[in-house]
Amino acid sequence: MRTASKLLCFAAVFSLATGIIVEQSGARPRSNRQASDVWARVIIYDVIPGQEGTLERELITGISDADIRRYGIINDRSLRNIDPIALQYASYTKFSSAAGADRFLAARTDRVKDLVRRTPESHLVQLESTYWPRGVQSKPKGIEFGYKEVGQTAHLFLGLPDPNYGQEYFDALVEVKRLSVRRVPQGWLGDDLLSDNSAKQPDKLAPYSPRPASATTLSVNYAEYKSFENAEDAYLNRQNSDDPSLIELQRVFFGALQVPARFYIFKVIANR
């Protein structure tokens, strides 16, 4: 990261941490976004107590071979929150087109409407890059890691950066993942980085949680580890790292968020 960019990063962190308002001419869009042809639909389901088994069966068996062809599904993962009290499930489904992802959303939400406490939160994002022990895939196909495997731990991160510091945020995120490739944490299967292709309004970004003050680009990080212990160790090792570059990048990354990130931990219960 160039020196000038680092200085802007520190300015972002300082202003957000102290409440100082930095005068800018407007949001600074990302200038180097490169996305693949793979789209992903992230859906979060808050299940009605007592309907967990029914919803889980729907997520596991609700997609046929005909559906895969109809919607252009590349891969569909069904996820269960590791905290049983949360009564929460999610799906992480990759598609060959945004249109297919939209048609799938309508069909899926209709089938689960009587099993959930509220309308499922959903986000359509585009796969930008994949990071795994083999290296960095700048043009991912959507099946690089964990394809059709079950039982692994999945992390789902939803971040809403301040649009004035979006470039710095995404630069820091990418650099952190590159460092992960070099460190190769034990049990790490891989990370997908995804985002919107345009800024969305606050109510579309966070319908049921603290909303950002302004429209921005949703940032999604989906990662998998062989076990929860592997995931926990990787996080602790990163937090306790004596690598000054990693520590600096994490401060920039979290400091550029408009509201605290949402971070979920799931178990993969179906994967086809």
C-alpha positions as a Markdown table, in Angstrom:
| # | Residue | x | y | z |
|---|---|---|---|---|
| 1 | Met | 0.0 | 0.0 | 0.0 |
| 2 | Arg | 1.5 | 3.4 | -1.0 |
| 3 | Thr | 2.4 | 5.9 | 1.7 |
| 4 | Ala | -0.2 | 8.4 | 0.6 |
| 5 | Ser | -2.9 | 5.7 | 0.8 |
| 6 | Lys | -1.7 | 4.7 | 4.3 |
| 7 | Leu | -1.9 | 8.3 | 5.5 |
| 8 | Leu | -5.5 | 8.5 | 4.3 |
| 9 | Cys | -6.2 | 5.2 | 6.1 |
| 10 | Phe | -4.9 | 6.6 | 9.4 |
| 11 | Ala | -7.0 | 9.8 | 8.8 |
| 12 | Ala | -10.1 | 7.6 | 8.4 |
| 13 | Val | -9.4 | 5.7 | 11.6 |
| 14 | Phe | -8.6 | 8.9 | 13.6 |
| 15 | Ser | -11.7 | 10.7 | 12.4 |
| 16 | Leu | -14.0 | 7.8 | 13.0 |
| 17 | Ala | -12.6 | 7.0 | 16.4 |
| 18 | Thr | -12.7 | 10.6 | 17.7 |
| 19 | Gly | -15.9 | 11.8 | 16.0 |
| 20 | Ile | -14.2 | 14.4 | 13.9 |
| 21 | Ile | -16.0 | 15.1 | 10.7 |
| 22 | Val | -13.6 | 15.3 | 7.7 |
| 23 | Glu | -14.6 | 17.6 | 5.0 |
| 24 | Gln | -14.7 | 15.8 | 1.6 |
| 25 | Ser | -16.1 | 16.6 | -1.8 |
| 26 | Gly | -18.1 | 13.4 | -1.7 |
| 27 | Ala | -17.8 | 9.6 | -1.5 |
| 28 | Arg | -14.7 | 8.1 | -3.1 |
| 29 | Pro | -15.8 | 5.1 | -5.1 |
| 30 | Arg | -13.4 | 2.1 | -5.5 |
| 31 | Ser | -11.2 | 2.6 | -8.5 |
| 32 | Asn | -9.9 | -1.0 | -8.9 |
| 33 | Arg | -12.8 | -3.3 | -8.4 |
| 34 | Gln | -12.5 | -6.5 | -10.4 |
| 35 | Ala | -15.4 | -8.9 | -10.1 |
| 36 | Ser | -15.9 | -12.4 | -11.6 |
| 37 | Asp | -19.0 | -13.6 | -13.4 |
| 38 | Val | -20.1 | -15.4 | -10.3 |
| 39 | Trp | -22.9 | -13.9 | -8.2 |
| 40 | Ala | -23.9 | -15.0 | -4.7 |
| 41 | Arg | -27.1 | -14.8 | -2.8 |
| 42 | Val | -26.7 | -14.6 | 1.0 |
| 43 | Ile | -29.9 | -15.3 | 2.9 |
| 44 | Ile | -30.3 | -15.3 | 6.7 |
| 45 | Tyr | -33.3 | -17.1 | 8.2 |
| 46 | Asp | -34.7 | -16.5 | 11.8 |
| 47 | Val | -36.7 | -19.6 | 12.4 |
| 48 | Ile | -39.9 | -19.9 | 14.4 |
| 49 | Pro | -39.2 | -21.9 | 17.6 |
| 50 | Gly | -40.2 | -25.5 | 17.0 |
| 51 | Gln | -39.8 | -25.2 | 13.3 |
| 52 | Glu | -36.1 | -25.8 | 13.2 |
| 53 | Gly | -36.3 | -29.3 | 11.8 |
| 54 | Thr | -38.7 | -28.4 | 9.1 |
| 55 | Leu | -36.7 | -25.4 | 7.9 |
| 56 | Glu | -33.5 | -27.4 | 8.0 |
| 57 | Arg | -35.0 | -30.1 | 5.9 |
| 58 | Glu | -36.2 | -27.5 | 3.4 |
| 59 | Leu | -32.7 | -26.0 | 3.1 |
| 60 | Ile | -31.1 | -29.4 | 2.7 |
| 61 | Thr | -33.5 | -31.0 | 0.3 |
| 62 | Gly | -35.3 | -28.0 | -1.3 |
| 63 | Ile | -33.1 | -27.7 | -4.4 |
| 64 | Ser | -33.6 | -30.2 | -7.2 |
| 65 | Asp | -31.4 | -30.9 | -10.3 |
| 66 | Ala | -34.1 | -29.0 | -12.3 |
| 67 | Asp | -33.7 | -26.0 | -9.9 |
| 68 | Ile | -29.9 | -26.0 | -10.5 |
| 69 | Arg | -30.5 | -25.7 | -14.2 |
| 70 | Arg | -33.4 | -23.3 | -13.9 |
| 71 | Tyr | -31.6 | -20.8 | -11.7 |
| 72 | Gly | -28.0 | -21.3 | -12.9 |
| 73 | Ile | -26.8 | -22.5 | -9.5 |
| 74 | Ile | -23.1 | -23.2 | -9.2 |
| 75 | Asn | -23.1 | -24.2 | -5.6 |
| 76 | Asp | -25.5 | -24.0 | -2.7 |
| 77 | Arg | -24.4 | -24.2 | 0.9 |
| 78 | Ser | -26.9 | -24.5 | 3.8 |
| 79 | Leu | -25.7 | -23.3 | 7.2 |
| 80 | Arg | -26.8 | -23.6 | 10.8 |
| 81 | Asn | -25.7 | -21.2 | 13.5 |
| 82 | Ile | -23.5 | -23.0 | 16.0 |
| 83 | Asp | -25.4 | -21.3 | 18.8 |
| 84 | Pro | -28.6 | -23.3 | 19.1 |
| 85 | Ile | -30.3 | -20.5 | 21.1 |
| 86 | Ala | -30.0 | -18.2 | 18.0 |
| 87 | Leu | -32.6 | -20.3 | 16.1 |
| 88 | Gln | -30.9 | -19.1 | 12.9 |
| 89 | Tyr | -29.9 | -20.6 | 9.6 |
| 90 | Ala | -28.4 | -19.2 | 6.4 |
| 91 | Ser | -27.7 | -20.1 | 2.8 |
| 92 | Tyr | -24.8 | -19.1 | 0.6 |
| 93 | Thr | -25.7 | -19.8 | -3.0 |
| 94 | Lys | -23.6 | -19.0 | -6.0 |
| 95 | Phe | -25.0 | -18.4 | -9.5 |
| 96 | Ser | -23.9 | -17.8 | -13.0 |
| 97 | Ser | -26.2 | -14.7 | -13.3 |
| 98 | Ala | -27.8 | -12.1 | -11.1 |
| 99 | Ala | -31.2 | -12.8 | -12.8 |
| 100 | Gly | -31.1 | -16.4 | -11.7 |
| 101 | Ala | -30.2 | -15.3 | -8.2 |
| 102 | Asp | -33.3 | -13.1 | -8.1 |
| 103 | Arg | -35.6 | -15.8 | -9.3 |
| 104 | Phe | -34.2 | -18.2 | -6.7 |
| 105 | Leu | -34.8 | -15.7 | -3.9 |
| 106 | Ala | -38.5 | -15.4 | -4.8 |
| 107 | Ala | -39.0 | -19.1 | -4.8 |
| 108 | Arg | -37.0 | -19.8 | -1.6 |
| 109 | Thr | -38.6 | -17.1 | 0.5 |
| 110 | Asp | -42.0 | -18.3 | -0.6 |
| 111 | Arg | -41.3 | -21.9 | 0.5 |
| 112 | Val | -40.0 | -20.8 | 4.0 |
| 113 | Lys | -42.5 | -18.0 | 4.7 |
| 114 | Asp | -44.4 | -20.0 | 7.3 |
| 115 | Leu | -41.3 | -21.2 | 9.1 |
| 116 | Val | -39.6 | -17.9 | 9.8 |
| 117 | Arg | -40.2 | -15.1 | 12.3 |
| 118 | Arg | -39.6 | -12.3 | 9.8 |
| 119 | Thr | -38.8 | -11.9 | 6.2 |
| 120 | Pro | -35.4 | -13.4 | 5.6 |
| 121 | Glu | -32.6 | -10.8 | 5.1 |
| 122 | Ser | -31.0 | -11.2 | 1.7 |
| 123 | His | -28.1 | -9.7 | -0.1 |
| 124 | Leu | -27.0 | -10.2 | -3.7 |
| 125 | Val | -23.2 | -9.7 | -4.1 |
| 126 | Gln | -20.6 | -10.4 | -6.7 |
| 127 | Leu | -17.6 | -12.7 | -6.1 |
| 128 | Glu | -14.4 | -10.7 | -6.5 |
| 129 | Ser | -11.6 | -13.0 | -5.4 |
| 130 | Thr | -10.9 | -16.2 | -3.5 |
| 131 | Tyr | -8.0 | -16.8 | -1.1 |
| 132 | Trp | -7.0 | -20.4 | -0.2 |
| 133 | Pro | -3.9 | -22.3 | 0.7 |
| 134 | Arg | -3.1 | -22.7 | -3.0 |
| 135 | Gly | -2.9 | -18.9 | -3.4 |
| 136 | Val | -5.0 | -16.1 | -4.7 |
| 137 | Gln | -7.7 | -16.7 | -7.4 |
| 138 | Ser | -8.5 | -13.4 | -9.1 |
| 139 | Lys | -11.0 | -14.9 | -11.4 |
| 140 | Pro | -12.7 | -17.5 | -9.2 |
| 141 | Lys | -15.2 | -20.1 | -10.5 |
| 142 | Gly | -17.0 | -20.4 | -7.2 |
| 143 | Ile | -15.9 | -23.9 | -6.4 |
| 144 | Glu | -12.3 | -23.3 | -5.2 |
| 145 | Phe | -12.7 | -24.6 | -1.6 |
| 146 | Gly | -15.0 | -26.7 | 0.5 |
| 147 | Tyr | -17.0 | -27.7 | -2.6 |
| 148 | Lys | -19.7 | -30.3 | -1.7 |
| 149 | Glu | -18.1 | -30.8 | 1.8 |
| 150 | Val | -20.2 | -30.7 | 5.0 |
| 151 | Gly | -19.4 | -30.3 | 8.7 |
| 152 | Gln | -16.9 | -27.5 | 8.4 |
| 153 | Thr | -17.1 | -24.2 | 10.2 |
| 154 | Ala | -18.2 | -21.2 | 8.2 |
| 155 | His | -17.7 | -17.5 | 9.0 |
| 156 | Leu | -20.0 | -14.9 | 7.5 |
| 157 | Phe | -18.9 | -11.3 | 7.8 |
| 158 | Leu | -21.1 | -8.3 | 6.7 |
| 159 | Gly | -19.3 | -5.0 | 6.7 |
| 160 | Leu | -20.5 | -1.5 | 5.8 |
| 161 | Pro | -17.6 | 0.9 | 5.2 |
| 162 | Asp | -17.8 | 4.6 | 5.3 |
| 163 | Pro | -18.1 | 5.6 | 1.6 |
| 164 | Asn | -15.4 | 8.3 | 2.0 |
| 165 | Tyr | -12.9 | 5.6 | 2.9 |
| 166 | Gly | -14.2 | 2.7 | 0.9 |
| 167 | Gln | -11.0 | 2.4 | -1.2 |
| 168 | Glu | -8.9 | 2.2 | 1.9 |
| 169 | Tyr | -11.2 | -0.3 | 3.5 |
| 170 | Phe | -11.1 | -2.7 | 0.6 |
| 171 | Asp | -7.4 | -2.3 | 0.0 |
| 172 | Ala | -6.8 | -3.2 | 3.7 |
| 173 | Leu | -9.2 | -6.2 | 3.4 |
| 174 | Val | -7.4 | -7.6 | 0.4 |
| 175 | Glu | -4.0 | -7.2 | 1.9 |
| 176 | Val | -5.1 | -9.0 | 5.1 |
| 177 | Lys | -6.3 | -11.9 | 3.0 |
| 178 | Arg | -3.0 | -12.0 | 1.1 |
| 179 | Leu | -1.2 | -12.2 | 4.4 |
| 180 | Ser | -3.5 | -15.1 | 5.3 |
| 181 | Val | -2.3 | -17.0 | 2.2 |
| 182 | Arg | 1.3 | -16.5 | 3.3 |
| 183 | Arg | 0.5 | -17.6 | 6.9 |
| 184 | Val | -1.7 | -20.5 | 5.9 |
| 185 | Pro | -3.6 | -21.0 | 9.3 |
| 186 | Gln | -4.1 | -24.5 | 10.4 |
| 187 | Gly | -7.4 | -26.0 | 9.1 |
| 188 | Trp | -8.1 | -23.0 | 6.9 |
| 189 | Leu | -10.0 | -24.0 | 3.7 |
| 190 | Gly | -10.4 | -20.6 | 2.1 |
| 191 | Asp | -12.0 | -17.1 | 1.9 |
| 192 | Asp | -14.4 | -15.6 | -0.6 |
| 193 | Leu | -14.5 | -11.8 | -0.9 |
| 194 | Leu | -17.7 | -10.3 | -2.4 |
| 195 | Ser | -19.4 | -7.0 | -2.6 |
| 196 | Asp | -22.3 | -5.1 | -4.2 |
| 197 | Asn | -21.6 | -3.7 | -7.7 |
| 198 | Ser | -23.2 | -0.4 | -6.5 |
| 199 | Ala | -24.0 | 1.5 | -3.3 |
| 200 | Lys | -27.3 | 0.6 | -1.6 |
| 201 | Gln | -29.5 | 2.6 | 0.8 |
| 202 | Pro | -29.2 | 1.9 | 4.5 |
| 203 | Asp | -32.5 | 0.0 | 4.8 |
| 204 | Lys | -31.4 | -2.3 | 2.1 |
| 205 | Leu | -28.0 | -2.9 | 3.7 |
| 206 | Ala | -29.2 | -3.7 | 7.2 |
| 207 | Pro | -33.0 | -4.1 | 7.5 |
| 208 | Tyr | -33.0 | -5.5 | 11.0 |
| 209 | Ser | -29.8 | -4.2 | 12.6 |
| 210 | Pro | -28.1 | -0.8 | 13.3 |
| 211 | Arg | -28.1 | 0.9 | 10.0 |
| 212 | Pro | -25.3 | 3.0 | 8.5 |
| 213 | Ala | -25.7 | 6.8 | 8.2 |
| 214 | Ser | -25.4 | 6.8 | 4.4 |
| 215 | Ala | -25.6 | 4.6 | 1.3 |
| 216 | Thr | -22.5 | 2.4 | 0.8 |
| 217 | Thr | -21.2 | -0.8 | -0.7 |
| 218 | Leu | -21.8 | -4.0 | 1.2 |
| 219 | Ser | -18.7 | -6.0 | 1.9 |
| 220 | Val | -19.1 | -9.8 | 2.4 |
| 221 | Asn | -16.4 | -12.2 | 3.5 |
| 222 | Tyr | -17.3 | -15.9 | 3.6 |
| 223 | Ala | -14.6 | -18.2 | 5.1 |
| 224 | Glu | -14.4 | -21.9 | 6.0 |
| 225 | Tyr | -12.2 | -23.9 | 8.5 |
| 226 | Lys | -12.2 | -27.6 | 9.1 |
| 227 | Ser | -13.3 | -27.0 | 12.7 |
| 228 | Phe | -14.4 | -24.3 | 15.1 |
| 229 | Glu | -11.1 | -24.7 | 17.0 |
| 230 | Asn | -9.1 | -24.0 | 13.8 |
| 231 | Ala | -11.2 | -20.9 | 13.2 |
| 232 | Glu | -10.7 | -19.7 | 16.7 |
| 233 | Asp | -7.0 | -20.3 | 16.7 |
| 234 | Ala | -6.6 | -18.4 | 13.4 |
| 235 | Tyr | -8.4 | -15.4 | 14.8 |
| 236 | Leu | -6.5 | -15.4 | 18.1 |
| 237 | Asn | -3.2 | -15.7 | 16.3 |
| 238 | Arg | -4.1 | -12.8 | 14.0 |
| 239 | Gln | -5.1 | -10.7 | 16.9 |
| 240 | Asn | -1.9 | -11.5 | 18.8 |
| 241 | Ser | 0.3 | -11.2 | 15.8 |
| 242 | Asp | 3.6 | -9.2 | 16.2 |
| 243 | Asp | 3.5 | -8.4 | 12.5 |
| 244 | Pro | 3.2 | -4.6 | 12.3 |
| 245 | Ser | 1.7 | -4.7 | 8.9 |
| 246 | Leu | -1.1 | -7.0 | 9.9 |
| 247 | Ile | -1.9 | -5.0 | 13.1 |
| 248 | Glu | -1.9 | -1.7 | 11.1 |
| 249 | Leu | -4.2 | -3.2 | 8.4 |
| 250 | Gln | -6.7 | -4.5 | 11.0 |
| 251 | Arg | -6.9 | -1.1 | 12.6 |
| 252 | Val | -7.6 | 0.5 | 9.2 |
| 253 | Phe | -10.1 | -2.2 | 8.3 |
| 254 | Phe | -12.3 | -2.0 | 11.4 |
| 255 | Gly | -11.8 | 1.8 | 11.8 |
| 256 | Ala | -13.3 | 2.5 | 8.4 |
| 257 | Leu | -16.7 | 0.8 | 9.2 |
| 258 | Gln | -19.7 | 3.0 | 9.6 |
| 259 | Val | -21.3 | 0.6 | 12.1 |
| 260 | Pro | -19.9 | -2.5 | 13.9 |
| 261 | Ala | -19.6 | -5.4 | 11.5 |
| 262 | Arg | -21.9 | -8.4 | 11.8 |
| 263 | Phe | -20.1 | -11.6 | 12.2 |
| 264 | Tyr | -21.8 | -15.0 | 12.2 |
| 265 | Ile | -20.4 | -18.5 | 12.8 |
| 266 | Phe | -22.2 | -21.4 | 11.2 |
| 267 | Lys | -21.8 | -25.1 | 10.5 |
| 268 | Val | -22.2 | -26.3 | 6.9 |
| 269 | Ile | -25.0 | -28.8 | 7.0 |
| 270 | Ala | -25.6 | -29.2 | 3.2 |
| 271 | Asn | -23.5 | -28.5 | 0.2 |
| 272 | Arg | -24.3 | -29.3 | -3.4 |
